[in-house]
Amino acid sequence: LGYADDALFFLSDFNDFHQLQNALSLYSRASNAKVNYHKTEAISLSGARQTAWQDFLQSAGINAWHDYRSLSAVRYLGYPLTSTNSQLHAFLEGLLVKLRTASDMHLQRGLSVQGRSTVINTLIMSKIWHVLRVTPVSKQFHQRIRGLVTRFLMYKMFPPVKYDILTLPKFIGGLGILDSRLQQQAMQIRWLSSLFPLS
């Protein structure tokens, strides 16, 4: 799998790696591009340690290794590649920190409620739509997003408005806020519909 200058290769044995090296060497000579082995990270798809693979790859100059012992997820094109729930949890916590930081920054702008609703839909929540397309998250994660959205929109407002009202369309009295759970379901259904088209 490749996108721009990022590439992901699946290997089943050491011979696959030698064939990959030969192909990359040929590509380098033809394109004058260089493979950065020191930036390469190897991932155990099973999550197992696989000591033989680690020793083999280190001899080829690839020292970064990811398995179930790693504290964080590997990111490829913004998506997390994880071996354990704790790695996924750490990645999602990082997303929440980004959302909180962005919302705190925009709260300093003195925006109206309508302005904040536009910001939350377009500038803040857009940071997670890409990930939610394929990454499974818990109900608690969506609830924490709801709390963050409500806190941002109801800043210095009293009495607060219920979240269910905020997500209603504007023409019936809501703010048209995109609900993260419904948005994730819609995006995943869109992916599935392309894989299983209706006859």
C-alpha positions as CSV (number, residue, x, y, z in Angstrom):
1,L,0.0,0.0,0.0
2,G,1.4,3.4,-0.9
3,Y,0.4,7.0,-0.8
4,A,2.8,9.8,-1.8
5,D,6.1,9.0,0.0
6,D,4.5,6.6,2.6
7,A,4.5,2.9,1.8
8,L,3.3,-0.1,3.7
9,F,4.6,-3.6,2.8
10,F,3.4,-7.0,4.1
11,L,6.0,-9.7,4.6
12,S,5.6,-13.3,5.5
13,D,9.2,-14.5,5.6
14,F,12.8,-13.3,5.2
15,N,12.8,-14.1,1.5
16,D,10.0,-11.6,1.0
17,F,12.2,-8.9,2.6
18,H,15.1,-9.8,0.2
19,Q,12.8,-9.5,-2.8
20,L,11.5,-6.2,-1.4
21,Q,15.0,-4.9,-1.1
22,N,15.8,-5.8,-4.7
23,A,12.7,-4.1,-5.9
24,L,13.4,-1.0,-3.9
25,S,17.0,-0.9,-5.1
26,L,15.8,-1.1,-8.7
27,Y,13.3,1.6,-8.1
28,S,15.9,3.8,-6.5
29,R,18.3,3.5,-9.4
30,A,15.5,4.3,-11.9
31,S,14.0,7.2,-10.0
32,N,17.0,8.5,-8.0
33,A,14.8,8.2,-4.9
34,K,16.2,6.9,-1.7
35,V,14.6,4.6,0.9
36,N,15.0,5.8,4.4
37,Y,15.5,2.6,6.4
38,H,16.2,4.6,9.5
39,K,12.7,6.0,9.3
40,T,11.1,2.6,8.7
41,E,9.1,0.9,11.5
42,A,8.3,-2.8,11.5
43,I,5.0,-4.0,12.9
44,S,4.1,-7.4,14.2
45,L,0.5,-8.0,12.8
46,S,-0.1,-10.6,15.5
47,G,1.4,-8.4,18.2
48,A,3.9,-11.1,19.2
49,R,7.5,-10.2,19.9
50,Q,9.0,-12.3,17.0
51,T,12.6,-12.0,18.1
52,A,13.9,-13.6,15.0
53,W,12.3,-10.9,12.9
54,Q,13.7,-8.1,15.1
55,D,17.3,-9.4,14.9
56,F,16.9,-9.9,11.1
57,L,15.6,-6.4,10.5
58,Q,18.2,-4.8,12.8
59,S,20.9,-6.3,10.6
60,A,19.3,-4.5,7.7
61,G,19.3,-1.1,9.5
62,I,15.6,-1.2,10.7
63,N,15.6,-0.7,14.5
64,A,12.1,0.5,15.2
65,W,9.8,-2.4,16.1
66,H,6.2,-2.4,17.2
67,D,4.3,-5.1,19.1
68,Y,2.1,-5.6,22.1
69,R,4.7,-4.2,24.4
70,S,4.7,-0.8,22.6
71,L,3.1,2.0,24.6
72,S,1.6,3.8,21.6
73,A,0.1,3.0,18.2
74,V,1.8,3.2,14.9
75,R,0.2,5.8,12.6
76,Y,-0.2,5.2,8.9
77,L,-1.9,8.0,6.9
78,G,-3.3,9.2,10.2
79,Y,-4.9,5.9,11.1
80,P,-3.7,3.9,14.2
81,L,-2.2,0.4,13.8
82,T,-2.5,-1.2,17.2
83,S,-1.9,-4.6,18.9
84,T,-3.7,-3.9,22.1
85,N,-6.6,-1.9,23.5
86,S,-4.3,0.2,25.6
87,Q,-2.5,1.4,22.4
88,L,-5.8,2.3,20.8
89,H,-6.9,4.0,24.1
90,A,-3.7,6.1,24.1
91,F,-4.2,7.1,20.5
92,L,-7.8,8.2,21.1
93,E,-6.8,10.1,24.3
94,G,-4.4,12.0,22.0
95,L,-7.3,12.9,19.7
96,L,-9.4,14.2,22.6
97,V,-6.4,16.4,23.7
98,K,-6.3,17.9,20.2
99,L,-10.0,18.6,20.2
100,R,-9.8,20.2,23.7
101,T,-6.8,22.3,22.7
102,A,-8.6,23.5,19.6
103,S,-11.8,24.3,21.4
104,D,-9.9,26.2,24.1
105,M,-8.2,28.3,21.5
106,H,-11.4,29.2,19.7
107,L,-13.1,30.1,22.9
108,Q,-10.8,33.1,23.2
109,R,-12.2,34.6,20.0
110,G,-15.5,35.8,21.5
111,L,-17.6,34.1,18.9
112,S,-21.4,34.0,18.9
113,V,-23.3,30.8,19.4
114,Q,-23.8,30.5,15.7
115,G,-20.2,31.2,15.1
116,R,-19.2,28.5,17.6
117,S,-21.5,26.0,15.9
118,T,-19.8,26.7,12.6
119,V,-16.4,26.3,14.1
120,I,-17.2,23.1,15.9
121,N,-18.5,21.5,12.7
122,T,-15.8,22.7,10.3
123,L,-12.6,23.4,12.2
124,I,-12.7,21.3,15.4
125,M,-14.6,18.1,14.7
126,S,-12.9,17.8,11.2
127,K,-9.8,16.7,13.1
128,I,-11.4,13.3,13.9
129,W,-13.7,12.5,10.9
130,H,-10.8,10.9,9.0
131,V,-9.9,8.6,11.8
132,L,-13.6,7.6,12.6
133,R,-14.1,6.3,9.1
134,V,-12.3,3.1,10.0
135,T,-11.4,3.2,13.6
136,P,-13.7,1.5,16.2
137,V,-14.4,3.6,19.3
138,S,-16.4,3.0,22.4
139,K,-19.7,4.6,23.4
140,Q,-17.8,6.3,26.2
141,F,-15.5,8.0,23.7
142,H,-18.5,9.5,21.9
143,Q,-19.9,10.6,25.2
144,R,-16.7,12.5,26.0
145,I,-16.9,14.2,22.6
146,R,-20.5,15.2,23.4
147,G,-19.3,16.7,26.7
148,L,-16.6,18.6,24.9
149,V,-19.0,19.9,22.2
150,T,-21.5,21.0,24.8
151,R,-18.9,22.7,26.9
152,F,-17.7,24.7,23.9
153,L,-21.1,25.7,22.7
154,M,-22.6,26.6,26.1
155,Y,-19.6,28.6,27.2
156,K,-20.8,31.4,29.5
157,M,-24.4,30.6,28.6
158,F,-27.2,30.0,31.1
159,P,-29.4,28.0,31.2
160,P,-27.6,25.4,29.1
161,V,-29.3,23.8,26.1
162,K,-29.6,20.0,25.9
163,Y,-27.2,18.3,23.5
164,D,-30.1,16.7,21.6
165,I,-31.5,20.1,20.9
166,L,-28.1,21.3,19.6
167,T,-27.9,18.6,17.0
168,L,-31.3,19.4,15.5
169,P,-31.4,21.2,12.1
170,K,-31.4,24.9,12.3
171,F,-34.8,25.3,10.6
172,I,-36.5,23.6,13.6
173,G,-34.6,25.5,16.3
174,G,-31.3,23.5,16.6
175,L,-27.7,24.5,15.7
176,G,-27.2,21.6,13.2
177,I,-24.3,20.2,15.2
178,L,-22.9,17.0,13.7
179,D,-23.1,14.1,16.2
180,S,-19.9,12.1,16.2
181,R,-21.6,8.7,16.6
182,L,-24.1,9.3,13.8
183,Q,-21.4,10.8,11.6
184,Q,-19.2,7.7,12.2
185,Q,-22.0,5.3,11.3
186,A,-22.8,7.3,8.1
187,M,-19.2,7.3,7.0
188,Q,-18.8,3.6,7.7
189,I,-22.0,2.7,5.9
190,R,-20.7,4.7,2.9
191,W,-17.5,2.5,2.9
192,L,-19.5,-0.7,3.2
193,S,-21.9,0.3,0.4
194,S,-19.0,0.5,-2.0
195,L,-17.8,-3.0,-1.0
196,F,-21.3,-4.5,-1.1
197,P,-23.3,-2.6,-3.8
198,L,-27.0,-3.3,-4.0
199,S,-28.1,-5.3,-7.0
